[in-house]
Amino acid sequence: MILVHGFTENAYASWAGLAPILAAQGYCVFAPTLGTTTGIPWLGATGNGFSDAAELDAVVRRVLDATGADRVDLIGHSKGAAIARYVANTVAPESVRSVVGIAAANTEGEIPGYEQTGAALTAVRDALAAVGITTPPLPERDPAFFDALTEGGETRPGIRYTMIATPYDTIVTPWDTGFVSAVPGSEVRNVALPGVCPEDLSDHVSIQYSKNVAQLVLDVLDPHDVRPIRCSPQAPVVGSTR
């Protein structure tokens, strides 16, 4: 499986909690850092969504070649979920078995957190410029990619989609835009996290560190061994998979 981080994140920041859980269950886990367009190696998914998707597609092909598998599972957080779904829907549907979106950023125009992050990065850049330090250009908005994401429907036949979202998300708003609709032949499960565990207060930045999300992901990966979720209380901002 391949884990896909979100906007201004990286493989470690996004997946240091979930990746070891999946590996401990015997899964072969790959977690690249994609789209480092600013010149800062730990600041990923800052580029054009199409170029990020092309990078992910190259990773998919390398993983299939290295493992001998026929298809991969893609698990994405925030913008990473959109990149994963675009690859599954448009670039390489024959190579993807399932997509898990965690707090998926499906519509850029409804993501105030992008504006907040951009404002923060601008402030940092201006402060550095004031002392003579030149920084790379900031990431730009990407409406064409998000428009393309919905062309032909939000899903594709033969692929399973599980979208996990929370009403405590203040970045992707409305929070339920993280859900998708099925087309004939696709399988979709939209999960409101508090409906699975009312004590899970995970927000956008901590949801991928939720024990309850980890259990949902394991159910997706092995649908023949679905188990009841053992509800674990989770805090916003500082979620923990331990």
FIMI-827300 format. One record per residue (C-alpha): x, y, z; residue number from 1. Coordinates in steps of 0.25 Angstrom, whole numbers. Layout:
<pt x="X" y="Y" z="Z" resi="NUM"/>
...
This chain:
<pt x="0" y="0" z="0" resi="1"/>
<pt x="4" y="14" z="-2" resi="2"/>
<pt x="2" y="26" z="8" resi="3"/>
<pt x="0" y="40" z="2" resi="4"/>
<pt x="2" y="52" z="11" resi="5"/>
<pt x="-5" y="65" z="10" resi="6"/>
<pt x="-2" y="80" z="6" resi="7"/>
<pt x="11" y="85" z="13" resi="8"/>
<pt x="13" y="71" z="20" resi="9"/>
<pt x="22" y="60" z="18" resi="10"/>
<pt x="23" y="45" z="19" resi="11"/>
<pt x="28" y="45" z="34" resi="12"/>
<pt x="19" y="56" z="39" resi="13"/>
<pt x="6" y="49" z="33" resi="14"/>
<pt x="9" y="35" z="35" resi="15"/>
<pt x="18" y="32" z="47" resi="16"/>
<pt x="6" y="27" z="54" resi="17"/>
<pt x="-1" y="19" z="44" resi="18"/>
<pt x="10" y="13" z="36" resi="19"/>
<pt x="16" y="5" z="48" resi="20"/>
<pt x="2" y="-1" z="51" resi="21"/>
<pt x="0" y="-6" z="37" resi="22"/>
<pt x="14" y="-11" z="36" resi="23"/>
<pt x="12" y="-19" z="49" resi="24"/>
<pt x="0" y="-26" z="42" resi="25"/>
<pt x="9" y="-31" z="31" resi="26"/>
<pt x="6" y="-20" z="20" resi="27"/>
<pt x="17" y="-15" z="11" resi="28"/>
<pt x="16" y="0" z="13" resi="29"/>
<pt x="22" y="11" z="5" resi="30"/>
<pt x="21" y="26" z="9" resi="31"/>
<pt x="27" y="35" z="-1" resi="32"/>
<pt x="29" y="50" z="1" resi="33"/>
<pt x="23" y="57" z="-12" resi="34"/>
<pt x="23" y="70" z="-18" resi="35"/>
<pt x="34" y="78" z="-11" resi="36"/>
<pt x="33" y="90" z="-21" resi="37"/>
<pt x="38" y="100" z="-11" resi="38"/>
<pt x="52" y="95" z="-9" resi="39"/>
<pt x="49" y="91" z="5" resi="40"/>
<pt x="50" y="76" z="5" resi="41"/>
<pt x="40" y="74" z="17" resi="42"/>
<pt x="29" y="83" z="11" resi="43"/>
<pt x="22" y="74" z="2" resi="44"/>
<pt x="9" y="74" z="-7" resi="45"/>
<pt x="12" y="89" z="-10" resi="46"/>
<pt x="12" y="87" z="-25" resi="47"/>
<pt x="1" y="86" z="-36" resi="48"/>
<pt x="-8" y="74" z="-33" resi="49"/>
<pt x="-6" y="68" z="-47" resi="50"/>
<pt x="9" y="68" z="-45" resi="51"/>
<pt x="8" y="62" z="-31" resi="52"/>
<pt x="-1" y="51" z="-37" resi="53"/>
<pt x="9" y="48" z="-47" resi="54"/>
<pt x="19" y="46" z="-36" resi="55"/>
<pt x="10" y="37" z="-29" resi="56"/>
<pt x="7" y="29" z="-42" resi="57"/>
<pt x="22" y="27" z="-43" resi="58"/>
<pt x="22" y="22" z="-29" resi="59"/>
<pt x="11" y="12" z="-32" resi="60"/>
<pt x="18" y="7" z="-44" resi="61"/>
<pt x="31" y="5" z="-36" resi="62"/>
<pt x="23" y="-2" z="-24" resi="63"/>
<pt x="16" y="-12" z="-34" resi="64"/>
<pt x="29" y="-15" z="-41" resi="65"/>
<pt x="37" y="-17" z="-28" resi="66"/>
<pt x="26" y="-25" z="-21" resi="67"/>
<pt x="20" y="-33" z="-33" resi="68"/>
<pt x="6" y="-29" z="-28" resi="69"/>
<pt x="-5" y="-26" z="-38" resi="70"/>
<pt x="-11" y="-14" z="-31" resi="71"/>
<pt x="-9" y="-5" z="-19" resi="72"/>
<pt x="-17" y="1" z="-8" resi="73"/>
<pt x="-16" y="16" z="-7" resi="74"/>
<pt x="-18" y="23" z="6" resi="75"/>
<pt x="-18" y="39" z="6" resi="76"/>
<pt x="-19" y="50" z="16" resi="77"/>
<pt x="-25" y="64" z="12" resi="78"/>
<pt x="-20" y="68" z="-1" resi="79"/>
<pt x="-13" y="54" z="-2" resi="80"/>
<pt x="-26" y="47" z="-2" resi="81"/>
<pt x="-30" y="56" z="-14" resi="82"/>
<pt x="-17" y="52" z="-21" resi="83"/>
<pt x="-19" y="37" z="-18" resi="84"/>
<pt x="-33" y="38" z="-24" resi="85"/>
<pt x="-29" y="45" z="-36" resi="86"/>
<pt x="-18" y="34" z="-39" resi="87"/>
<pt x="-29" y="23" z="-36" resi="88"/>
<pt x="-40" y="30" z="-45" resi="89"/>
<pt x="-32" y="36" z="-56" resi="90"/>
<pt x="-17" y="32" z="-57" resi="91"/>
<pt x="-16" y="17" z="-54" resi="92"/>
<pt x="-30" y="11" z="-50" resi="93"/>
<pt x="-25" y="-3" z="-54" resi="94"/>
<pt x="-14" y="-2" z="-43" resi="95"/>
<pt x="-22" y="2" z="-31" resi="96"/>
<pt x="-31" y="-7" z="-23" resi="97"/>
<pt x="-36" y="3" z="-12" resi="98"/>
<pt x="-35" y="17" z="-8" resi="99"/>
<pt x="-36" y="22" z="7" resi="100"/>
<pt x="-38" y="37" z="8" resi="101"/>
<pt x="-36" y="42" z="22" resi="102"/>
<pt x="-41" y="57" z="24" resi="103"/>
<pt x="-41" y="57" z="9" resi="104"/>
<pt x="-39" y="71" z="2" resi="105"/>
<pt x="-48" y="69" z="-10" resi="106"/>
<pt x="-52" y="83" z="-13" resi="107"/>
<pt x="-41" y="94" z="-12" resi="108"/>
<pt x="-51" y="105" z="-12" resi="109"/>
<pt x="-56" y="100" z="1" resi="110"/>
<pt x="-43" y="99" z="9" resi="111"/>
<pt x="-41" y="112" z="17" resi="112"/>
<pt x="-29" y="105" z="23" resi="113"/>
<pt x="-21" y="106" z="10" resi="114"/>
<pt x="-23" y="121" z="11" resi="115"/>
<pt x="-19" y="121" z="26" resi="116"/>
<pt x="-6" y="113" z="22" resi="117"/>
<pt x="-3" y="122" z="11" resi="118"/>
<pt x="-4" y="134" z="20" resi="119"/>
<pt x="5" y="128" z="30" resi="120"/>
<pt x="15" y="124" z="19" resi="121"/>
<pt x="15" y="138" z="14" resi="122"/>
<pt x="17" y="144" z="27" resi="123"/>
<pt x="30" y="135" z="29" resi="124"/>
<pt x="35" y="139" z="15" resi="125"/>
<pt x="33" y="154" z="18" resi="126"/>
<pt x="40" y="153" z="31" resi="127"/>
<pt x="52" y="146" z="25" resi="128"/>
<pt x="52" y="155" z="13" resi="129"/>
<pt x="53" y="167" z="23" resi="130"/>
<pt x="67" y="161" z="28" resi="131"/>
<pt x="72" y="158" z="14" resi="132"/>
<pt x="68" y="144" z="13" resi="133"/>
<pt x="62" y="140" z="0" resi="134"/>
<pt x="52" y="128" z="0" resi="135"/>
<pt x="46" y="120" z="-11" resi="136"/>
<pt x="32" y="124" z="-17" resi="137"/>
<pt x="20" y="120" z="-9" resi="138"/>
<pt x="10" y="109" z="-14" resi="139"/>
<pt x="-2" y="114" z="-23" resi="140"/>
<pt x="-16" y="110" z="-23" resi="141"/>
<pt x="-20" y="99" z="-32" resi="142"/>
<pt x="-34" y="100" z="-37" resi="143"/>
<pt x="-32" y="92" z="-50" resi="144"/>
<pt x="-28" y="80" z="-43" resi="145"/>
<pt x="-39" y="80" z="-33" resi="146"/>
<pt x="-49" y="82" z="-45" resi="147"/>
<pt x="-43" y="70" z="-52" resi="148"/>
<pt x="-44" y="62" z="-40" resi="149"/>
<pt x="-59" y="61" z="-42" resi="150"/>
<pt x="-60" y="59" z="-57" resi="151"/>
<pt x="-67" y="46" z="-60" resi="152"/>
<pt x="-72" y="45" z="-46" resi="153"/>
<pt x="-65" y="44" z="-33" resi="154"/>
<pt x="-62" y="29" z="-33" resi="155"/>
<pt x="-59" y="18" z="-43" resi="156"/>
<pt x="-65" y="4" z="-45" resi="157"/>
<pt x="-57" y="-7" z="-39" resi="158"/>
<pt x="-50" y="1" z="-28" resi="159"/>
<pt x="-54" y="2" z="-13" resi="160"/>
<pt x="-54" y="15" z="-7" resi="161"/>
<pt x="-55" y="18" z="8" resi="162"/>
<pt x="-55" y="33" z="12" resi="163"/>
<pt x="-54" y="36" z="27" resi="164"/>
<pt x="-57" y="50" z="31" resi="165"/>
<pt x="-60" y="57" z="44" resi="166"/>
<pt x="-69" y="69" z="48" resi="167"/>
<pt x="-58" y="74" z="56" resi="168"/>
<pt x="-50" y="78" z="44" resi="169"/>
<pt x="-48" y="93" z="42" resi="170"/>
<pt x="-39" y="92" z="30" resi="171"/>
<pt x="-48" y="84" z="20" resi="172"/>
<pt x="-61" y="91" z="21" resi="173"/>
<pt x="-72" y="87" z="21" resi="174"/>
<pt x="-66" y="75" z="27" resi="175"/>
<pt x="-75" y="65" z="19" resi="176"/>
<pt x="-69" y="70" z="6" resi="177"/>
<pt x="-59" y="59" z="10" resi="178"/>
<pt x="-69" y="49" z="5" resi="179"/>
<pt x="-71" y="44" z="-9" resi="180"/>
<pt x="-83" y="38" z="-17" resi="181"/>
<pt x="-83" y="24" z="-24" resi="182"/>
<pt x="-84" y="22" z="-39" resi="183"/>
<pt x="-90" y="9" z="-44" resi="184"/>
<pt x="-80" y="-2" z="-41" resi="185"/>
<pt x="-72" y="5" z="-30" resi="186"/>
<pt x="-73" y="2" z="-15" resi="187"/>
<pt x="-73" y="14" z="-6" resi="188"/>
<pt x="-73" y="15" z="9" resi="189"/>
<pt x="-74" y="29" z="15" resi="190"/>
<pt x="-71" y="29" z="30" resi="191"/>
<pt x="-74" y="40" z="40" resi="192"/>
<pt x="-63" y="37" z="51" resi="193"/>
<pt x="-72" y="41" z="63" resi="194"/>
<pt x="-82" y="31" z="58" resi="195"/>
<pt x="-72" y="20" z="60" resi="196"/>
<pt x="-66" y="26" z="73" resi="197"/>
<pt x="-73" y="37" z="80" resi="198"/>
<pt x="-61" y="40" z="88" resi="199"/>
<pt x="-52" y="42" z="76" resi="200"/>
<pt x="-50" y="57" z="75" resi="201"/>
<pt x="-39" y="57" z="64" resi="202"/>
<pt x="-38" y="69" z="56" resi="203"/>
<pt x="-32" y="71" z="42" resi="204"/>
<pt x="-18" y="71" z="47" resi="205"/>
<pt x="-19" y="59" z="57" resi="206"/>
<pt x="-29" y="50" z="50" resi="207"/>
<pt x="-18" y="41" z="43" resi="208"/>
<pt x="-13" y="38" z="57" resi="209"/>
<pt x="-26" y="33" z="62" resi="210"/>
<pt x="-26" y="18" z="67" resi="211"/>
<pt x="-41" y="17" z="62" resi="212"/>
<pt x="-36" y="22" z="48" resi="213"/>
<pt x="-25" y="11" z="48" resi="214"/>
<pt x="-36" y="1" z="51" resi="215"/>
<pt x="-44" y="6" z="40" resi="216"/>
<pt x="-33" y="5" z="30" resi="217"/>
<pt x="-29" y="-9" z="34" resi="218"/>
<pt x="-44" y="-13" z="32" resi="219"/>
<pt x="-43" y="-7" z="18" resi="220"/>
<pt x="-30" y="-15" z="15" resi="221"/>
<pt x="-36" y="-28" z="19" resi="222"/>
<pt x="-51" y="-28" z="17" resi="223"/>
<pt x="-52" y="-43" z="20" resi="224"/>
<pt x="-47" y="-40" z="35" resi="225"/>
<pt x="-55" y="-27" z="39" resi="226"/>
<pt x="-56" y="-26" z="54" resi="227"/>
<pt x="-64" y="-17" z="63" resi="228"/>
<pt x="-57" y="-3" z="66" resi="229"/>
<pt x="-51" y="-3" z="80" resi="230"/>
<pt x="-54" y="12" z="83" resi="231"/>
<pt x="-42" y="20" z="88" resi="232"/>
<pt x="-44" y="34" z="92" resi="233"/>
<pt x="-35" y="43" z="83" resi="234"/>
<pt x="-32" y="58" z="85" resi="235"/>
<pt x="-31" y="69" z="75" resi="236"/>
<pt x="-18" y="74" z="70" resi="237"/>
<pt x="-10" y="63" z="78" resi="238"/>
<pt x="-16" y="50" z="74" resi="239"/>
<pt x="-8" y="37" z="77" resi="240"/>
<pt x="-8" y="23" z="72" resi="241"/>
<pt x="-1" y="18" z="84" resi="242"/>
